[in-house]
Amino acid sequence: MRSGVRNRELLALVPVALLLSAGFAAVFAQENARLGNLSLVYGAYFLAVCVATHIYLRLRLPDADPYLFPLVALLTAFGLVMIYRIDESLARDQANWFVLGLVLFALTIQFLRDYDVLERYRYTIAVVGLLLLLAPRLPGIGQQVNGAYLGVKIGPLAFQPAEFSKICIVVFLASYLREHREVLIVGARRVLGVTLPPLKHLGPLLVVWGASMLMLVFIRDLGSSLMFFAAFLALLYVATGRFSFVAIGMALFLVGAWFFASTVPHVHDRVEIWLDPYHDPIGSGYQILQSIFAQADGGLFGKGFGQGLITIPGTHAALLPAAQTDTIYSLIVNELGLFGACGVILIYLLIAARGFKIALLADDGFSKLLATGLTAVFSIQAFVIIGGVTRVIPLTGVTLPFISYGGSSIVANFVLLALLLLVSDRARREAALPRGALAMEGT
Amino acid sequence: MNRQIVKLFGLIVVLFAVLIGFTSYWSVFDAQALKEKEANKRPLLEQQQIKRGRILAADGTVLARSVAKGHGASRRYVRRYPEGALYGHPIGYSFVRQGNSEFEQYHDGELVGNSSELSSILDQLRGKRQEGNDIVTNIEPEAQRVALSDLKEAGFGAVVAIEPRSGRVRVLASNPSYDPNRVPFELSKLNENEVESPLLDRATQGQYPPGSTFKVVTAAAGLDSGTITPETTIDAPGELDVQGQPLQNDFTASFGPITLDTALTNSVNTWFAQLGEQVGPETLFEYMDRFGFNSTPAIDLPEDQVYASGIFEGGQLLGRNDPIDIARVAIGQERLAVTPLQMAEVAAAIANGGSLMKPQIWSRVVDPDGRVTKRLEPSQYSRPIGKQTAAELTTAMEGVVSEGTGTNAAIPGVAVAGKTGTAETPFNATCGGGAEENQAWFIGFAPADEPKIAIAATVECTTAFGNDVAAPIFRDVAETILNEGG
């Protein structure tokens, strides 16, 4: 069975490599001049790295989910081709980060085989997570990008701590809720027809709410705030099964968001632009409008790889601002059409399905909540940015996982994937054992 | 907890479905509206990236081409017109911001290389960039040059020359013209120039009183309907009383009973006025329709840039049942307004034995690989008159040039058939309101026995007569084409 699982993974990697080669070939063909076998070379490199990772997984996590890694590799390959098409040098960075991501992926698997250890340090992890979030506001290292405080720069090293913080917060919540879910359910009482959780245990959760509100004020990023809080609510719901808790949480968030949206100028602007982008089409509304215009130009099948316009020809002025990060999805719709975009969303959906499957299979509460939280925060991140560029919600500067250009994003998400595979490996191994052969741990 | 996990997954599915819904809305359902938004410059910028095909004269002279600016992804194309104002009409212009006009507009699809959805997907897969097709026209550069330089000497006006057998348009000149290369810089200035109206293609949009050239149509209706024969005589006094107003011949000359040949040769008003009354409005309108009057000519130019010819009241075409003065219509007066193109078609139909071919400027479409993908197949627009009527009219029109009012159109050694026209346009605002202003015309074809070219030439706001200013233009252009065609 073990080799069967990994063989499926290996097989699933083949179409990934083919797609990557085809993609590079398409970009090369576009730039006629340099059409050669270089595209195949790139495809081969990528495949070699993937196969190495596969062999590592074969040795370390033989029972882990066989589809997650190929799906992620597919997204990464796709992202690399898109970024390559935008700017060759950016693609080289991204490829380096991809390798760095895989190194951290391997290290995580190596040193966190017994991931229960995370539970022991949950408060430390929570504090680290919060500090990471607030770091961009620290004088000297913090960086402001487009009005939001998302970056940190220490010497030559620049990164976006929110990407790593989300993993810390999910680990903390999974651990905390595993321990307190019983009392949250049992201790709940009905007040005026609404089921309220017991105040004593609610404290830390209110801290999470407070933290996400603080994010609105301090780092001024509605997207990250939304992503964190939604992941929190998802975990709270799964842990307690009480929809009323979620409803209360949502109400609190909306009240908070409304309050800060009307008082914090940057957040306020984002909402205004979202509601009426045509108010200032060449100023504040430019990015979202160009994002939508780019999609309108894509149609069903798109304009073809490398055919879309990113800058205004003859100038360096952006026609699709932040095409390699925020609006990369719009570029995908522009060049590959509605069908291509549906394909991308389908891959995210498949990853979510595999992630939740791991949570279902997992035996103990912490594993279940951890897998759920990681999958939820990943899916919601994809929703927040795609929703942003399609005007479902206000546009914010969150990355599209594994596709957008950005080292922090790709490295952090590979760590997230490593944790998911760790949970999966244990869950599937235990599920494969005859019932009763192993004492059940947890509940 | 498993139940909740499944429900949470359900929520994620719903959220992603919302994303697909919004993406579909922007990319497909609302796409057209978005493309038309003022703030959306994408369609314009994309148009700039396509290498538009060239437009060539019959001999291969380049009339319009696109030149690249910038490199790689920032490459864009700008239209150039090497011959400048010579082909301002009918080629028109094509610029991203100013739009397209005339031939450039009509043939836009071919010139930008639009193809079906399926083949464009195949092209994408092969990594092929969209590239336009070249179009070769029927225009004869030498004749076009002669026409425009003659017009520049004579005054504002137009010349249209058509090959009768095929409908190929050899010359389409309008004076004053404009240099299309200047359009990006001074379009509004050109638009506001109401004295010269350089953007107005007088060949297809100039609506002028036809004067005596219309007698050819009246004669065609009379002969072909059997109302008269070449032998029929009508008494032509110096003056007639029509609807309470005197209708006179030039110098009130009285001719007595004469046949068509004599009447046409001397352009006798009282003769044709009576013929018009004999033919009647019903039949005359029928023949006008057959010649293409009362509808937009079927030339390959945008429909809103080609005007119909007919009897107009307040910008509206009058029909056969409207009250009109048929005697004055018959001699080209009344509220008749015709385009030079329409009068060239009348001449071409007679020249072609009574068969009117669709006038076409384009000749063939050549794809970027040099293959001819489409070739003009001459087709008949209508058959206004029989062969015999055409022959009888030709004989009468030969008399006009050999011994009548149009002697200046004569070409040594070549039999020419034609008809002059001089419509009085006194106190016309566009002519500056002078009392002596005329619209001078000449329509005809040559050689009369085996016509190679049919031409209408007209000059507006001139004190001269058709034979003085329009006939020489006809002669020069016809001679040039006959020499070129060998």
HADDOCK unambig.tbl for C-alpha pairs under 7 A between the chains (distance, minus, plus):
assign (segid A and resid 26 and name CA) (segid B and resid 127 and name CA) 6.57 0.50 0.50
assign (segid A and resid 29 and name CA) (segid B and resid 127 and name CA) 5.64 0.50 0.50
assign (segid A and resid 30 and name CA) (segid B and resid 127 and name CA) 5.59 0.50 0.50
assign (segid A and resid 238 and name CA) (segid B and resid 1 and name CA) 5.71 0.50 0.50
assign (segid A and resid 238 and name CA) (segid B and resid 4 and name CA) 4.98 0.50 0.50
assign (segid A and resid 238 and name CA) (segid B and resid 5 and name CA) 6.00 0.50 0.50
assign (segid A and resid 239 and name CA) (segid B and resid 1 and name CA) 6.34 0.50 0.50
assign (segid A and resid 241 and name CA) (segid B and resid 4 and name CA) 6.26 0.50 0.50
assign (segid A and resid 281 and name CA) (segid B and resid 39 and name CA) 6.29 0.50 0.50
assign (segid A and resid 292 and name CA) (segid B and resid 26 and name CA) 6.39 0.50 0.50
assign (segid A and resid 293 and name CA) (segid B and resid 34 and name CA) 6.34 0.50 0.50
assign (segid A and resid 293 and name CA) (segid B and resid 35 and name CA) 6.98 0.50 0.50
assign (segid A and resid 293 and name CA) (segid B and resid 40 and name CA) 6.51 0.50 0.50
assign (segid A and resid 295 and name CA) (segid B and resid 26 and name CA) 6.07 0.50 0.50
assign (segid A and resid 295 and name CA) (segid B and resid 27 and name CA) 4.89 0.50 0.50
assign (segid A and resid 296 and name CA) (segid B and resid 26 and name CA) 5.27 0.50 0.50
assign (segid A and resid 296 and name CA) (segid B and resid 27 and name CA) 4.03 0.50 0.50
assign (segid A and resid 296 and name CA) (segid B and resid 28 and name CA) 6.59 0.50 0.50
assign (segid A and resid 296 and name CA) (segid B and resid 31 and name CA) 4.35 0.50 0.50
assign (segid A and resid 296 and name CA) (segid B and resid 34 and name CA) 6.45 0.50 0.50
assign (segid A and resid 296 and name CA) (segid B and resid 35 and name CA) 6.89 0.50 0.50
assign (segid A and resid 297 and name CA) (segid B and resid 27 and name CA) 6.61 0.50 0.50
assign (segid A and resid 297 and name CA) (segid B and resid 31 and name CA) 6.89 0.50 0.50
assign (segid A and resid 298 and name CA) (segid B and resid 27 and name CA) 5.86 0.50 0.50
assign (segid A and resid 299 and name CA) (segid B and resid 27 and name CA) 4.75 0.50 0.50
assign (segid A and resid 299 and name CA) (segid B and resid 28 and name CA) 5.11 0.50 0.50
assign (segid A and resid 300 and name CA) (segid B and resid 28 and name CA) 6.50 0.50 0.50
assign (segid A and resid 304 and name CA) (segid B and resid 124 and name CA) 5.63 0.50 0.50
assign (segid A and resid 313 and name CA) (segid B and resid 73 and name CA) 6.79 0.50 0.50
assign (segid A and resid 313 and name CA) (segid B and resid 74 and name CA) 3.90 0.50 0.50
assign (segid A and resid 313 and name CA) (segid B and resid 75 and name CA) 6.31 0.50 0.50
assign (segid A and resid 313 and name CA) (segid B and resid 76 and name CA) 6.66 0.50 0.50
assign (segid A and resid 314 and name CA) (segid B and resid 70 and name CA) 6.05 0.50 0.50
assign (segid A and resid 314 and name CA) (segid B and resid 74 and name CA) 4.74 0.50 0.50
assign (segid A and resid 314 and name CA) (segid B and resid 75 and name CA) 6.70 0.50 0.50
assign (segid A and resid 338 and name CA) (segid B and resid 23 and name CA) 6.83 0.50 0.50
assign (segid A and resid 338 and name CA) (segid B and resid 24 and name CA) 6.30 0.50 0.50
assign (segid A and resid 338 and name CA) (segid B and resid 27 and name CA) 6.54 0.50 0.50
assign (segid A and resid 342 and name CA) (segid B and resid 20 and name CA) 6.47 0.50 0.50
assign (segid A and resid 345 and name CA) (segid B and resid 16 and name CA) 6.91 0.50 0.50
assign (segid A and resid 356 and name CA) (segid B and resid 5 and name CA) 6.69 0.50 0.50
assign (segid A and resid 356 and name CA) (segid B and resid 9 and name CA) 6.96 0.50 0.50
assign (segid A and resid 360 and name CA) (segid B and resid 2 and name CA) 5.70 0.50 0.50
assign (segid A and resid 383 and name CA) (segid B and resid 16 and name CA) 6.87 0.50 0.50
assign (segid A and resid 386 and name CA) (segid B and resid 19 and name CA) 6.94 0.50 0.50
assign (segid A and resid 387 and name CA) (segid B and resid 19 and name CA) 6.14 0.50 0.50
assign (segid A and resid 390 and name CA) (segid B and resid 22 and name CA) 6.18 0.50 0.50
assign (segid A and resid 390 and name CA) (segid B and resid 23 and name CA) 6.29 0.50 0.50
